[in-house]
Amino acid sequence: MNHYRFHHRLRVRWDEVDAQRVVFNAHYLTYLDVAFAEYIRRGVAVHQGEMRNTVIVKTELEFFSSARYDEELAIGVRTVSMGRTSLQVDFEIKRHQDVLVRAHTVYVHMDLETQKPLPIPEEWRTRIQLFENMVKDKE
């Protein structure tokens, strides 16, 4: 996870494991959601009140191996690009050095009443660019 500046750790809980004794696949989406919230809060240090206006429009997951009960997982999070209204974020879930899941998610900043995209708040854009050492993306 050297190319991820932010990591969130969590431990697999009993209710996340299915009859096959591995984490049920839908729980990985929750893990990504929790890690993204922590990335915004602790990593880029943006006020989370605005986060409720950011919705997922696309997520792709690639599974390599499964996590099991009580294992500690490390989730790397990084913003790979920003458009006018969207963020593209990569995730990597590891157990020790083993990559279990890679994911790519597109978030769009929205007006929740009109359901129309809004520009990413400038404070977010600036903080993410600084945190990720990004050159300003083309719009």
N, C-alpha and C positions, 0 to 999 in steps of 0.2 A: 504493500500500500504506500510505497514511497511517493507516488505521484498524487496521492490524496493528502491534502493539508489538514483535513478535518476527519476525525474518527469518533464514532459513538459506540460504546460497548453495551451489550445487554446479555442477559442469561436466559436461555430457553426455559419457559415455565411448563409445568405439567399439562395444562389445558391447551397448549399449542401443539401437542404431539397427537398423532392419529393412531389408528389401529396397527399401522405398519411400524410404529415406534419411531417415527421421524416427524419433523415439523410439517404440518399440513401446509401445502403450497400457498394457500391464500394468506397465511400469517406473514409470509415474506413481504407482502405489500404493506402490512402494518409496520413491520420493522423499518421499511424504507420511509414511511410517513413519519415515524418517531425520529429517525435519524435526520430527516430533512428539517423537522421542527427544531431539533437541537442545533443543527448547522446554522439555521437562521438566527437562533437565540444566542448561542455561545460562540459560534464560529465567526460569522460576519457581523454579529451584534446589532441586528436590526430589531426595532420594536415589533413584537409579534402581533400587535393589534391589527396591522395591515394584512397579516398572513391569511386571515379568514377570507380575503378577497382573491386568494390565489388557488386555482383549481387544477387538478390533473386532467389533461386532455389525452395523454397517451403514455403508456408504460410498456416496455418490452423487458421480459425477464429471460435469462439464459441460465439453466440449472446445470451444475457440474457434480454436485454431491449434496447429501442431506445433513441437516443438523439434527441432533438428538437432545432429549431431555437433559437439562442442567448444564449443557455446554455453554461456554462463554463465546459470544460472537463479537467480532469487530466489524463495524460498517463504515467504509470510507465513502465520503460524499464530496463531490466537486461540481461546480457549475462549469460547463464546457463552452457554453455560448449564451448570449442574450440577444434577443430581437427587441423590437419596440414594446411588445406586450408579453413576451414569453421568455422563459428560462429553460435551457436544456441542461439536465443534471444527470451525471453518471454516479452509480453506486457500485460498490463491491463488498460482498459479505464474505468474511473469512472466519475460519476456525483455525487458530494458530497460523500456519503459513498456507493452509489449503483454501483455495477459492471455492466457495460453495455456490454463489450466485453473482452474476453481473446483471445490472439493470440500467436502463436509460429511460428517463421520464421527462416529459414536456409539461411544464406548468404555465398557465396563462393567468395573468392578473385581470380580474373581471369586476365589472359593476354588477353586484349581485341582484339588483332590482331589474335592470334592463337585460342582463345576461350578455352584455357586450364587452369585448376586451377593452382594457384601459392600459395606458402606458405604465410600464414598471416605474414605481416611485423613484425619483432621482437619488434619494438617500440610499435605497437598496442597490441601485446600479453602481453608485460610487463605492459603497462598502464592499460589494461583491468583487468589483474590479480590483480594489486594493487587496482584499484578502486572497484572491486567486492570482494576483500578479498578472492580470489580464490587460492587454492593450485594448483600448476602447473598440468594441465590436462595431462593424458597419451596420447601419440600420436599413 
